[in-house]
Amino acid sequence: MAEILAPAGSPESVFAAVRSGADAVYLAGEQFNARRNAANFTAAALQESVAYCHAHGVKVYHALNTLVKDSEIGALKEEIERILTFGEDALILQDLGVAEIVKSLAPEMPLHASTQLSAHSLAGVQALEAAGFRRVVLARELSREEIAYIRRHTAVELEVFVHGALCMCVSGQCLMSAFFGARSGNRGLCAQPCRLPFSAGGKNRHDLSLKDNSLLHYLPELQEMGIDSFKIEGRMKRPEYVAASVSACTRALAGTYDSADEQQLKQIFSRQGFTDGYYTATRGKAMFGARTKEDVTAADAKLLGSFAALYAKETPRVPCEIVCSMTAGAYPTVRLSALGKTAAVTGSKMPEPALHRALTKEEVADRLQKLGGTGFYAADTRVDLQEGLMLSAGEINSLRREAVAALQQALSAPKEYKKGDMPGLPPAHRCSKKQVYLRFADIAQVPQGAAFDTIILPIEQAKEAVEAFGTEALILETPRVFFGLEEKLVSLLDTAKALGVTTVSVGNIGALYLAKQRGFRVLAGLGSNIFNSYACEAVDADSILLSPEMSAAQIAALHTSKPVGAIVYGHLPLMISRNCPLHNAHDCAHCDKNGFITDRKGERFEVRCRFGASEIFNPHALYMADKEESLQSDFSLLYFTTEDSAQAAHILKLYASKSPADFAFTRGLYAKGVL
C-alpha cells in the first residue's frame, strides 16, 4: 500500500496531516530546506512533532534539501546531530556533498533523493540508488509511461508528486530567482519570479506560470504501478489545505473521490484549476494558469472551517490490542500493544469480593475500550477476570489512562542511530596555469581561429566536431535533461565513443551515470549544482564546472583534488522546461525551435529548444573577462548560447585583451553569492 506523504510547514499542519489520514509527513528545521520562508520548526517544536507523529504511527522525513556553503558545514553538522537525537525516519537531500556527510555521520539514516536532484530517467534513479539513496523523488514532468518504465526496472523506492504547485523549470535547474535578486531556489528562498507577467506573444500574460498539478484520479493506477509514496506539495500552505488534500487522497485510494471533492480542492487552492498535462503527456497551452482574485476568494470561512474540523480533535487511527488480568489477591494489570510496541501497567488497588453485583468481562472491556481523544482504537480486547470480584470504575479508568500514556511514550521514544565522524577533505588544489574552455550551442557559432585549450560542442554534432577539431581538446556536451529520450542519448554516447571522443560534459546525474558506464572522462557541467568542497569530492566526475550561484570567495575557499572551472562569459540559461512557454503563442509545428518571451519591463528572453526541452536565457550576459583574476579556478569557461560566429569572435577578442564589456552585462553572483 502506497503511503500518503503530507507537507508540514508548521506544527498545526502536523496535526492536520496526521488526523486527516497521512502515513508520513515531511518537514524541516529553520535552515537548510527548500521552503525557508515557511513557518518551519524550532528544535523544541520539531522534537514534539516527531514524538507526536511516531505515537500515531506516522513517519517523519526531514528536508535538508538545499545546496550548502562550505562556511555552513559546522551548522549543518549540528543540525544532523539534532535530527539523529529526535529519531526522524529519513532525510531528504539535494546536495551530493551533504549526502556524503550524512553517510559518515549517520550511516544508518535512510536517504531520500529530493526532486531537486532532477531525477527524470532510469539512469538518474540508478545513479542515486548506487550513491546510497533508499528512495528517489521523481521529477514532476514525467508521463505515466515514463514512470511505469522506471518502476519496472528498479527496486529502489519511488515517490511521485500527486498534488500541488508545479514549477515552470525542472526542479533543481532554476537560476532565475537567484540572478534576479540573489534569492536562490536551490537554497530555499525562491522569490517565484515565474509567477510574474511574461508573454510569448499570445493573449496570455503569465506564460511562465503553470496550473497546480493534481493526479488524484490516477492514484489507484499509480498504486497498481507500484509507486511507494504519494507526495503532496505545500509546506507554504495553510493547515486546511493539508487536511483537504490528505483526505482527498484517502478518498481517491478508496475509489470515492469525485468532482465535488475536486471542486473543494480547487477552492482551497488553485491557479485557474488543475492540470495533469505532464502525467498524460498532453503538454501545451492548457497547462498554464495564474492565481486570480477569484481563486484567492474561493476559500471562504465556511469551507475552511469544514476542513479545520477534520483535525480539531484526535482521530482514532492506530489499532491496539488490550489485555487485562484481574484476579483475587493480586493487583490488576492492563497491557496495550500497537505498532510493534507494548506497554503494561499495574493498578494500585486489588479487586475485592463483590458484596452485591460482581464485575463482568463485558463491563471491564467496555471501560478499557473508551480510547476517545487518544488516536488509538481497540482492535482486539481480552479480559481475564476471576468471578465474584469488584473494582471501581475510577480505578479501571485510571489503569486505561496510565496504559495509554505508557504506550504513547513507548511509541514516541526516539529511534537510536549509529553515529560516525565527519569525512575528511583533501588540501586545496589549483593548476599553475588557468586554461580556457569554450562552449558553443552549435558548431556554426565557432569563429575561425578561435583560441582555446578545450572546446565543448553538442553531442548531437559529434561527427562534425571530431572532423573539425579532433578529439584531444574536444568535449561533447550531453543535454541537461532528456525526458523519454534515454535510448537516444545512449546511442549518441556510443557514437561518440566510436569516434574516439574521450570526454563528455554532463548536466545531470543520469547522464553522468551513462557516461561513466561507457568509460568516458566526465566534466560535471552546468546543472550539476556543485556548490561546496564535499560535493566536489562526492560527484563521480573528473573535472567540475562550479555552480554559477557560488561567490568568488566560496570558490577560493574550496578544498578539492579535482580541476574546477568558473563561467566568465555567457547568456546563462535561467530555466529549462519540458512545457515550452512558446506554446502560448503557437504550437511546435509552427516553431523553428527558438523564440522569445517578454517580461513586464519589456526585456526579451531568448527561448531555445533542444532534446525535447526549452531553455530560457538571461538577456544580460555574464561578463568577467576584465575581472577574471578574482576567480581562483583551474579553468575559465566562455559559455556561448545565442550568439552568431561574428558576435562570438568579438567576445573572444575582448576576452583575450581583458577589456571591459562594450554591451549590457551582469557580474552575476560572484561578488556576493546567494542568500
N, C-alpha and C positions, 0 to 999 in steps of 0.2 A: 504494500500500500504506500503510495507516494505521500510524503509529508507536505503539509501546508505551512509555508515559511512566511511569517509576517514581519513587517517592518516595525521597529520600536524606536522612535526618536525621543521618547520621554517615558518616565515611569508609568504615567497614566496609560500610555499606549501599550505597555506591557500587560496591564490589566485587561485592556480592550482585546488584545490578541489572545491571551490565554483563556479568558472567559467566553470568547466567541468561537473557540474551537481550533486555534492554531496548534500545530505539533511542534513548532520551533519558532524562535524569534531571532532576528539579527539586530544588533545594537552596537553602540560604540561609546568610548570614553570621550573626553573633551579635546582630544587631539588625535592625529594620525588616522582620520577616517574621511571618506568621500562625501560626507554631509556635515562638515564642521559648523555649518550655520543652524543645524538642528539643535534642539534643547540639549540632547545627549545626556550623559550620566556622570555625576561626580563619583568618586570612588565609593563613598558610602551608599549612594543610590544604586550603583552597579552591584555591589555586594548583596544588597537587599533584593534587587530584582532577580539576580541569578538564583538566590535561595528560594524566592517565590516560584519561579519557573520550575525549578527542579522538584519542589514539593508538589507540583501539579503534573509532573511527568513531561514537561516541555523542555526541549533543548535550547541552549543559548549559544549563538555563534557571534563572535566579536569581530567587528570590522576594523582591521588595521590596513585598509586598502588604499593607501596613498604612497606616493614617492616620498622618500625620506632623505633629508640632507645629512651629510657626514656630521655636521655640528649638532644634530638632533639624536645621534645614536645613543648617547647616555640616557636621555629621557625615554627613548624607545625601549631600552633595556629595562628601565624601571616599570614601564607600562606592561611589558610582557610578564615580568615577575609578579606584578599585581594581578594580572589576569590568571596566572597559574594559581595564586593564592585563593582566588574566588572559585576556581574549578570549572571554568566555562568549557563548552564541549568542542569548539573548533575555532580557528582563526581564519578570517577571510583576508587574503593578501593580494596585492598587486605587484609590489616591488620584489624582484627576484633576490636582491640583496637582503631584504628583510626576511625572506623565506629561509635563507641560509643562516641568518642569526637565530631565528626561531628553532630551526632544526638542531642547532648547537645548544641553545639554552633550554629548550623543551622538546627533547627528541620524541616524546610520546604524544605530543599535541597534534591532533588531526589538522591538516591544512586544506583550505578550500581556495581554489584559484578564482579571484574576482573576475567579473565581466570586464574590468579594466585591463585585463591581460589579453583582450581581443581574441579569445579562442573561437574561431569560426570554421575550423576544419578538423578532420580526423587527425591530421598530423599535429595540429596545435594541442589537441587533447592528449595525444600520445606523448608529446614532449612534456607536458605538465605532469602527467602521471609518472613519467620517468624521473622528473625532478622532485618527486615525493609528495605530490598533491593527491589527497584522497578523493576530492570532489572538484569538478570543473563547472563554473557557471558559464553557460554558453552565451555567445553574442546574441543580441535580440533580433538581429537581421536574418536569422536562419529560417528557411522554409521547413515545412513538416517533413518533406522528403530528405532534406539535408540532416535534420535532427535524427530521423529514423536511421539513416545510413551510419551516422556516428555511433548511435546507440547499438547497432548490430555489431560493430567492430571494436568495441572497447568494453571492459568490465568496470572501469572507474565510475564513481557516482556522477550523475549528470543533473544539473539544476537548470531550470528554464524559467525565465520571467513570464508570468501569465497575466499580469495586470499592472498597469501603472504607466508612468511617463516614458516616452521614447525620446532619446537624444537624436538630433539630426545626424551627428557624427558617430561613427563607430566608437564605442566606449574605450577610453584609453588613448585615443588618437587625436583628440581635440586640442588645439593650441589657441583657439580664438579668444577665449576669456583671458588667457594669460597675456597674449600680445595686445589685447585691447586695454587691459588695466592691471596686469600683474596678478590677477586672481586666477590661479590655476585650477582647472578641473581635475588635473592629476594630483592635486594637493587638497582637494575637498572644498574649494572655495569658488566654484564656477558661478559667474555672475549671470549666466543664461543670456548672453547676447543674441543667441539664435532666436529667442522669442521676440526680439525687436523687429521692426519692419524691414524686410528685404524683398526686393521684387526681381523676378526673372523676366519681366516684360509683359506678363499677363495681367489679369484683373486682380489677382491675389496680392496682398501686401505683406504676407507673412510666409515667404517661400523657404524659410529655414525652420519652420515650426511644424512639428508633426502632432497629430492627434495622439491621445493615450492609447497604448496597446491593451487589448483585452482578448484573452484566449479562453475565457471561462467555458464557452460552449464546447471547447475541444479537450477539456480535462479528462474525460473518460478515454478519449483517443490517446492522449499523451500517457495516461496511466497504463493503457494496454501496450503502448510502445516500450514501456519500461523506464520512464523518467523517474528519478528518485525524489525530486523536490520541486514543488511549485512555488515560485517566489513572487511575492507581491512587492512592487516598488512603493516607496512612500515614507521614508523616515522624516521627511519635512512636513508631512501632512498630519492633520488632527486625529485624535483617537477615534472619533466617529467614523472616519474613513477606514481606519484599520478594522474596526468592528464590522463595518459594512462589507468590505472586500473579503475578509476571512469567512464570514457567514455565507457570502455568495459562493465562495469556493466549496464550502461543505455541501451546499445545495447542488452545486454543479456535479460534484462527485456522486451525490445521491440520485442524480438524474431529475432533480426538481427545479433547476434554475430556469427561469422563463423570462419573457420580455418585460414583465413588471419589475422583476429583480434588476434587470439591466437598466431600466429607466431610473430606478432609485440610485443605482451606482453612478449613472451619468449626472444626476442631481447633486450627489455628494461631491464629485469632482470629475470634470471632463474638459476637453478642449474641442468644442463643437462635435461631441460624440467620441466614439472609439474606432479603432482600426485593427484589422487582422491581416493587413496587407503583406507584411513580411512572411508570416506563417503560411498564408495561402498563395504566396508568390503572385499577388495582384498589386504589385507596386505601381505607384503613379500619383496623379494629382489628388485622388480621393483620400490619400493618407494624410494630407496637410490640414492643419486646423490650429486656431489660436484661441486663447482664453477670452471669451466675450463677457460683457456685462451680464447677459442672460445666464451664462454658465456660473458666474460668481453668485448671483442671487437665487439660483435654483435650490440651494440647500437651505431651506427655511428652518425656523426653530422647531417646528413640529417634526420634520424629518430627522433633524439632528437629535432631537430628544428621543425618537424611537430607537435610534442606534445606540445612543448613550445608555438607554435602558438595558441593552444586551449585556453590558459589562458593569452595571451598577452594583450587582450582587454576585457572590460566588456562584459558579455553575458546577454542579456535581459531574465531573468528567472522569475521575480516576476510580476504577473499580477496586474495592478492597474486600478482603476476607476477614471475618470476625470470628474469633473463637473465645468462648467464655467457659470458665470452670468454677463451679460453686458447690462446695461440699461442707458438711458439718465439721467443725474443729479446725478449719483452715481458712486462711484469708482468700477471698475471691481473686481470680486473675482474668484479665482480658488481653487478648493478643490480636493486633491488627497487622495485616500484611498487604502490601501494594507495591507494584513496580519492582519486585525483587527484594524489597526491604521489609523487615518485621520489627515491630515494637511491642513489648509486653509490659504491663503494669500490674501491680498487686494492690488490692484495697487495704485500707487501714482498719476496717471493721469486719469481724467474722459474721456470717449469717447466723441467725438464731432460730430455734424451733418456732414454728408458726403457732400462735395462740388461737387464731380464728381461721383465716384462709391462707394457704401456702402459695408461694410464687409458682407460676407455670413457666415452662420454657418459652412459650409464645410471648409472655409479658416481658421477660428479660430480653429476648431478641428484639422486640418492638422498641424498647428503650435504647438498646445499643445501636439500632439502625437509624436513629434520628441524627443524621450527619449533616443536616442542612447548614449552609454557611461555611462549609469546610473544603469543598472541592472534591470530597470523596462520596461515593455511594456504595451501599452494601451489595456486593455481587453474590456473596455466599456467607451465611451465618450459621454457626454451630454452637449450641449451648449444652454443656454437660452439667445438669442440675440434679442434685440429690433431692428426693421428695421430702416434703414437710418442712421446708425452710422458708424464712422470710428475711429480706434485706430491703432497706428503704429505697424508694425511688431516687432520692437525692444521692445516695451512695452509688447506685448504678450509673446515674448520670455523671457523677464525678469520675468514676472509672472510665467511662467513654471519653470524656473530655481529656483526661490525662493520657489515654492511649492515643488519641488523635494528635495531641501535641507532641508526643514522643515519636510518632510515625512521621509527622511533618519535619521534626528535627533530623530524623534519620535520613529522610529523602533529600533534605536541603543541605546536608553536610557536603562540603566541597570535595570534589574528586581530587585525588592526590596524583600528581605527575612527577615523574623523574626529572631532576634538574641538572643542567650541564653548565658549561662555561662559554664565554664569548669566543667566536672564531677569531683567529689572528688575521693580519693583513701583511702583505709584502711591503718593502720600502718603496717609496715613490720612484717612478722611472720615467725619464723623458729622453727622446732622441737628441743627439747633439745638433742635428740639422733638421729643421722643420721641412716637411715635404708638402707638395702642392697636389691636391686631388681636385679634378674637375668632374662634375656630374652633369650630364645632359639628359633631358627627357627624350631627345630624338637625335640620331646621328647627324641629321641635316643641320642641326644647330652648331656643330663643331666648326670653328673658324679654321681656315688654313693656317698652318704654322703655330697653332696653339701650343704653348709650353706647359708641360706638366710632368709630375712623377708618376701619377696614376690617373687613368681616365675611367669613368663609370658610365656605362651605357645600358639601355634596356635589354633584358634577356631575350625579348621578342626579336631583337635585331642582332642576335649572336653572330650569324654568318657574316653580315656586313661589317660588324665591329671587328671581328678577327681579321678579315681581309684588309681592313683599313689600318689597324693598329697592332696586329699580332696579339699574343697572349701574355707576354711578360708584364706589361704595365696596364693590363686591362682587367677591370672588374665588371661583371654583369649584374645588373640590379633586378631583383625579383619584385613583383608587385607587392605593395604594402598589405593588401587584402586580396583574397582570391575565392570569394564565396562560390561554392559549387563548381569551381574550376581547378580542383586539386590535381586531377589527372592531366589536365593541360599543362599545369606548372611542372609536374613530374616529367612530362615529355620535353619541355623546354630545358630543364636541367640536364636531362640525358643527352640532348643535342649539344648543349654547351660543353659537356664533358667529352663528347666525341670529337669536338673541335679543338680540344686541348686547353680549354679555359680552366684555370686552377682556383679562381677566387670569385665568390659571388657576394653581393650585398643584399641583406635581408632586412625587412621592417617588422617582422612578427615572428613569434616563437615557432609557428608551424613551418614556415619557410626555412628557418634555421635548422629544424629537425630534419627536413627533407634534404637540405644541402649537405649536412654532416653525414647523413646516411650514404651519400654518394661520394664522399671523400673530398669535398671542396674545403678550401680555406674560406672563412666567413668573416665579413665585415658586418657587425651589427649596426645597421644604418638607421635612418630616420624612422621613428615609430617604435623603436626598441625600448625607449624610455629608460636609458641607463643614466642614473641620477646620483649615484654615490659609489664609494670605493668598493663596498661589499657587492654591489650589483656588477661592477666591472669584473670582479673575480668570479662571480657566480655564473654569469652568462657563458655558454659554451661557444664563444666566438674568439677569433684570433686577433681582431682589432675592433675598435669601438668608435662610433660616432656618438659623441655625448649629446644628451638632451639639450635642445636649444633653450630650455627653461632654466638651465644652470647659469649661475653668475660666474664671472671671471675668477672671483675669489674662491668659489667652490671648485672650479677646475684646477686652480693652482694647488689646492689642498689635497687633491686625490692621491691615494696610495694604491697603485695597481702596477702589475708587471706587464700589462698589455699596452700596445700603442693606442693612444686616444686622439680623436680629432674634434675640431670645432668648426661650425659653419661660419664663414667670414663674408659670404655674399649669397643672396638668393631671395626671390619671392616665395616665402615658405608656405607650404600647404597648411591652412588653418583648420581644415576639416577634410574628412574623407567619408563619403556616404554611399550606401547602396541604393538609396532612393534619390535620384538626381533632382535638384531644385529646378532644373530647366524643364522638367515635366509640366510645370505650371504654365509654361509658355507654348510648348509643343511636345510631341511625342518623339521617341528615339528615331522613328523612320524619317522625320523631318529635321534631323540634327546631324551636324558633322563632327560630333563629339567634343565641341568646345563652344563656349558662350560666356555670358557674364551675368552676375546679379548686381543690383544696386542697393545700397543702404539708404537710410533716411537722410543722410548728408550728401548724397549724390556720388559717393565713392563707388567705383566699379571693381568688382572682384571677379577675376577670371575663373571659369569653371572648365576643367578638362576631364575627360573620361578615359579610363584605362582599365582593362581587365574586369569589366563589369562594375566598376565603382567610379564615383565622381569626386575629384579633389577641388577644393575652393582655395584660391591663393590670395595671400596678402597683397593688396595693391601697392604697398610700400616695401621695397626691397630692403632686406637686412644688409648693411654695408659696414665692414670693419677693416677694410684694406689699409687705411691710414692709422688704425689703432691695433693692428694685428699683434704687436708686441705685448699687449695686455692679456693675450690669451696664451697660456702656457700649455700648449698641446703639442703632440707629435706631428700632426698634420693639419693643414687648413683646407677646408672644402669650399669650393665655389659651386653653388647649387643652382644650375640653370634650369628653368622651368618653361616660361612662356616667351623667352627672348628668341629672336632670329639670330642667324650667324653674325650679322653685322653688329647687332647690339651686344652679343657675347664677346666679339672682338674688342669692342670699345671698353667693356668692363674689364677684360683681361689686360688691356693697355693701362687702365687706371690702377689696377691691382699691381702690375709689375713696377710701376713708379711710386706706389704707395701714396697716390694722390687723393685728395678729398673728393667725395662724390659730387658730380655735377647734375644730380637729379634728386627728386624727393626720395628720402630713405629713412630707415629707422636703425637705431643701435641695438634693437632687440632688448633682451633681458640681461645682457652681460654686466651692466652696471649694478643693478640692484637685485636681480633674480626675481623669484616669485614668492608670494606670501605663503 
